[in-house]
Amino acid sequence: MPDYDMLVLGSGPGGQKAAIAAAKLGRRVAVVDRPDMVGGVSIHTGTIPSKTLREAVLYLTGLTQRDLYGQSYRLKEDITVADLTARTQHVVGREVDVVRSQLSRNHVALFSGTGRFVDPHTVALREVTGHERLIGAEHIVIATGTRPARPGSVEFDGRTIMDSDNVLALERVPRSMVIVGAGVIGMEYASMFAALGSRVTVVEKRAGMLDMCDVEVVESLKYHLRDLAVTFRFGETVAAVERHPRGALTVLESGKKIPADAVMYSAGRQGLTDDLDLGKAGLSADARGRIRVDEHYRTQVPHIYAVGDVIGYPALAATSMEQGRAAAYHACGEPVGRMHNLQPIGIYTIPEISFVGRTEDQLTEDRVPFEVGISRYRELARGQIVGDSHGMLKLLVSPEDRTLLGVHCFGSGATELIHIGQSVMGCGGTVDYLVNAVFNYPTLAESYKVAALDATNKLRQIDRIAD
């Protein structure tokens, strides 16, 4: 008889939820993770610290209040790394305590160390003391997460040349910074350091950034960041990064040289599977360390599951949690509904971006007709109160059945507001529901009613002419 019904490798969002879900179904469950990584990458170097850092930046710089109190407004003149990390360390510590408490409360055994497969049902636990012990399990869930991918040609030192993990341990706020990669992580940190007053240059080999987002929203973000003195170098590839006593010199293939105090690479993520000995379990990973799974998150070995970032897109904490729960339910023979296709995406740039459903470009490519309804924060009383003149909400509405095809939001509270649109879409509601609904006043949520009225007025004009 195995030691446990389920053994989970990794205690991040996916692993934690898988373990707790199985425990609540009465199974014997254990989790393996390093003692300094309880809660996973999400809590220690990813989602939680980066979003907490963002809040500290917004608070200390007074950036969101400048429309009200003037462009020179600043809560603290000389912002130090200690100012920024104090809040981060507090939140991370509390979150680790929450994870430990939840595992303990649900009688989930937590083993400190790392695990590697010995055979499909057995994992060798290497404890921090170096001692190894074998743990057998009927089902195993791989939730080891990812690390930043590092180009082999770049000499990272964690101080001058760094990745998104190292950036949280900076000794001082750099006066100038080059960020290589205009993906989600790159743009989040670009906006944070620009808000702090760093001269930021973003280098991206593609022709644009955040290509999964609405074009108008991306243009709004680009305009806002340029206003914070961010320089964009699109269509450029880094040839070399030279480290010097006074900083770093980023050399582009076009011949340009960009001097800066620090360089941060944001070149995607690499699955943490190298040390798992997957072959002994009959498994393999691709070049990016990702494991292939089916719709139930089973690997090619049916009793072994994989969830979270280690399986690739969308690699979000929110979806990882749901994947972990679904995998545990399936392993335990418990009925579980399929994850809804309407998954919201949140990007914590300054200002925030969030969306659900399709973009205008996707609908056009698919030859799906749509009408657009827009609400701008500057026209809302709440927008004036909070001092956000940049925000906007866009609804994409089907003229045929008046359902919502996509919702795109840019500005304060975007990642919260998006769930109203997600709920209406998920329930098959129409734009008319938003027109007839009563929203608290003054709120940013009122933007849904304004955008819905905008869309229905346009649809009415089409019907009037057609008649």
N, C-alpha and C positions, 0 to 999 in steps of 0.2 A: 504494500500500500504506500503511495507517495506521501511525502511529508505534508504537502499542501495540495488543495484543489486547484489553486491558481497562484502562480509566482509572477510578479510584475518587475521587469527590469527598468527602473527609472521612476522617479516620484514627481515628475512634472505634471502639468494639467491633465494629459491623457492617461498617464500611469496612475495618478492619484484617483481619478474618477473611476477607472476600471477596477482598482482595488476595492474602493468603497462600495461600488455597485455590487460586486461579487460578494462582499462581506454582508451586505444587507440582504442578500439572497440566501444567507446561511452557510456560505462556503468558507473553508479555511484558506486564508489569504496571507501572503507575505510580499513585501516590497524590498528590493535591493537598490541602494543608492549610496554614493559617497557621503560621508557625514557633513561635508561642507557644501553639499548640493541638494539638500532636502528641499523639495519644491521645484527642483529642476532649473534648467536654463531660464525659464520664464521668470522665476522669482529673482535669480541671482545676477544674470547679465542681460536679460532680454526685456520682456514686456514690462514687468513691474518697475525695475530701476529706471528704464528709459522714460517711461510715462511719468514717474515721480520726478525725475530730473526736469522734464518739460514743465510740470506744474511749478517747480521751484524757480525756473527761468522766468516764466510768465509773472509770478508774484514779485520776484526781486527786481526785475527790469521795469515793471509797470507798463509793459508794452501794450497790453489791451486797454489801458486807461488813457493813452496819449491823445486819442481823439477828443477826450473830455478836458484833459488838463495840460495839453500842449506837448509838442514833440520832444521837449527836453525833460519831460517828467520821468523820474526814475526813483524807485523806492530806496535803493542802496547804490551809492556811487561806485564803490570799488567792490565788485562781487568776486569772491574767492571760490576756489574749488571746495573748501570746507563749508562755505555757505550752502553750496549746491548739494553736497553729499550728506550733510546732516539729516536732511529730510529723507533722502534715499535710504540711508542706513536704518533709520527708524522704521520706515514702512517695510523694508525687506525683513528686518528682524521680527516684526509683528506677523508678517505673512508666513514665515517659517514656523512660528509658534502655532499658527492656525492649522497648517498642514499636519504638523506633529500631533496636535490635539485631535484632529479629525481621524487620523489613522488609529490613534490609541483608543479613541471613543468607540470605534467600530471593530476593535480587537484585531487589527491588521498588524502583523509582526513586521517591524522595520529593521532590516539588517544593514549595518554600515560596511561599505566596501564596494567592490566591483564584481560583476559576474561574467562568466564565459561558459559557453555550452561544452558539455562533455559528451552528451548524446541528446537525442530529441526530447527526452523527458528530464534531463538532469543538468543542473547548472553548478559550476564550481564557484563558490563565493570566496573571494580573496579579501580578507579583512585588513583594516589599516595596520594591524600588527604584522602582516605578512602571512599569517596563518590561513590555510585554505580548508574549507569544508564543503561537502556536497549536499545539495538540496534538490529533492525530487518533486515534481509537480505534474498533475494531470494536464493542466493547461498552462501555457506561458505567454505572457504579453510583453512584447518588446516596445518600450516607450523611452528610448535612450536619448531622443532629441538630436540636436545638431550643434555644430560649432561654425564660426565664420570660415569660409573658404579662403585660403591664402595662396596667391600665385607663387610658384616656386622660385621665380626670378627676383622676388622682392625680399630684402633683408629686414624683417620686422624686429623692432627693439622694444615695442610696447610704450615708448615715450615720445619719440619723434615720428616714427612710422608705426602705425597701429591698425588694429581692426576694431569692430564695434564692441568687442569685449573689453579691450584695453582702454577705450575712450572714457570709461567710467572711473578709471584710476589715474586720470591726468593730474599732474602736480599743480598746474595753473591753467587759467583760461588763455588759450593762444591768441595772440593778436591777429594772426592770419592762419588760414587752414585750407588745405586742398582735400576735397572729398572725391574719391574715385568711385563712381557708380551712382546713377540717379534713380535707383530703385527705392522701395519704401523706406528701408533703414537709412540709406544715404540721404534721402530728402528730409527725413525726420531730424537727423542730426544737423544737417545743413541749416535748417530753419532755427534750431535751438541755438547753435553757435552764432548765427547771424544776429539773433535777438540779443545775445550777450555782448555784441559789438565786434566780434571777430570778422575780419575780411575773408569771406568764404568764396572759393572757386570750386565749382562742380565740374568734373570731367566725365563725360559719358560717350562711349563709342557709338551708341545708337543716335538716331536723329532727334530724339525727344526723350521725355521722361514720363513715368507712370502711365504707360500706354494702355493700361486696363481701365483708366478713368475717363470720364467725360472730357472732351477736348476743351470746352468752355471753362470747366473747373480747373483743369491743368493750366490754362492760360491765366486764370485769375491768381492761382498760386505763384506762377512764374512772375507775374507783375508785382505781387506783394513782396516776394523775396528779392527781386531786383531793387525794390524800394528800400530794402535793408542792406543794399550794396552787395548782394550775391552776384557773382559772375558765372555764366554758364558757358562751357566749352563742349558743345554737342558735336558728334561725328569725329571725335578725337580719341586716340588710343595712347595710353602711357607706354613709352619705350623704356624708361628707367626712372628710378627714384634714388637720388644721391643724398646721402646723409652727411651733413657738415656740422662743425662746432656751433654755428649760429642758426641752424635749422636744416631744412631739406629743400632740395631742388627737384621739382618734378619735370622731367623731360618728355615731351610729347613726340610722337612719330612725325608730326608736321614740322618739328624743329622748335616749337615754342618751349620756353622754359619758365616755370612758375615757382618763384620763391615763396616759402611759407615756414611758419614756426613748426607746423605739424602736418602730417599727411594721414588720412584715414581711408582705408580700403573697405568698400562695401561691395564685395564681389560674390554675393550669394552665400549659401550655407552648405555644409558638408555633414552628412549623416554620421552619427557617432556609432559606427558598427565595426570599425577596424579591429577592436579587441574582443569581440564577442565570439570568435571562432564559429562563425555561422555555418561553415562547411560541415562541422561535426553534428549539426542539427539537420543537415540536408537543405540548408538555405544558402542564398547568395544575395549580394547587393550590387547596384549599378555603380558606375564611376563616381557618382556623387554620394555614395553610401546609402542610397535609398532602397527600401525593401518593397517589392511588389505585393499588393494584397487584392483580395476580391471585394465584392460589395459588403461582405460581413466583416471585413478587416482580417480575414484569414490569409496566412501566407500559403506557400505551396505545400507546407506541412500542416494539415488541417487543424491540429490541436495547438499550433503556435500562431498567435495574432501579432499584429504590429499596428500602432496608432501614433498620431501626432506628427511632428515635423519629419520623423524618420521615414515616413511614407511619401513625403513630398507635398505638392499643392493640396490645399491652400496654405498649410503650415501656419495656422493661426491658433492662439490659445483657446479661443471659443470653440472652434471646430474640433480641436484635439480633445477637449472635454467630452464632447458628444460622441466622438469616435470611441473613446475609452469606455464610456457607458454602454454603447451599442455592442462593442466587442465582448464585454463581460456578460451582457444579457444573452448574446448568442452562444457563448461558450457554456453558459449555465442552462441552456435550453429554455430561456425565458422569452416570450414574444416581445419584439421590439419593432417600432415603426421605422421606416426608412428616413434618413435625414432629409429634410426639405431642401429642394434645390435653391430656394431663396435665402442664401446665406449672405448676411451683411458684411461688407468690407469696411474696416475703419483704419484710416491712416492718420497718425498723430503728428502731422506737420503743424506749423503755426501759420494760418489757421488750420483747423481739422478738415479732413475730407472723409466722407462716408457715402456709400452707395449700395443699392440693392437692385437686382434686375439688369436689364440691358442698357447699353449706351445708344446715343443717336447713330453713331457710325455702325454699330452692330445691327441695329434695326434697318438702317438703309441698305447695308450689305445683304441682309436677309429679305429685302423687299417687303418689309412690314410697314404699313403706313402708321404715322403717329402725329399727334399734335403736342406742342410744348406749352406748359404753364410754368411761369417763373414768379417767385417772390424774392424781393431783396430786403435784407435786414434793415437797411437804412430807411425803408418805408414803414417799418414796424416800430411801434412805441417801445417795445422791449429792446429792439436793436439800438435805439437811441439811448436807452437807460444804461445798457451794458457797454456802450461805446464801440459797437461793432458795425462799421459802415461798409465792410467788405463782403459780409456773408450773403449767401443766396441759397434758395431751394428750387430745384427743377423737377417737375413731374412730366413724364412721358406717357401720354394717354392714347389708347386705341380709339380711333374715330368710329370703329365698327360696333364695339360692345362697351366702350367707355371704361374698360378696365385699365389699371396702371401697368405699364410695361417696364418702367424703370423709375427710380427715385434717386436723385443725386443732390448731395448737400455739401456746402463749403462754408465754414465759419464756426463760431462759438457753438459748442454743444452738438456738432454735426453727428458724432458717433452715438449720441443719445436719441436725437430726433429721428434718425433713420428707422428706428423700430416701429414708429407709427405707420410709415409707408410699408414696411415689411409685413406688418399685421394685416393691413388692408389688402395687400396683394395676396398674402397667404390664405386669406379667407375668401378670395374671389370677389372682393368689393370693387366698386366703381368710383370714379371721380365724383359722382353725385353724392356719395356718402360723405366725402370731405366738404362738399359745398353746403350740405345740410347740417353738418355737425357743429356743435357749439364748443369753441375752445376758450379756455381761461384767457382773460385779458388783463394786463399785457403779458404775453408769452412769446417765445420764439416758435412754439408749436403752432401758433396762429398762422405761420407762414404756409402751412398746408392749405388752409382755407383760401388764402390770397392766391396761391399758385393754382388751386383747383378752379377758382372763379376765372382766372386768366385763361386757363385751358378751355373751360366750357364756353366762355365768350367767343373764343376763336372758332370752336366747333359750331356755335350758333350762326356765326357769320358765313361759314361754309354752307350750312343748311339753307340759309336765307337766299344765298346766290343760286344754289342748286335748284331751289324751288322756282 
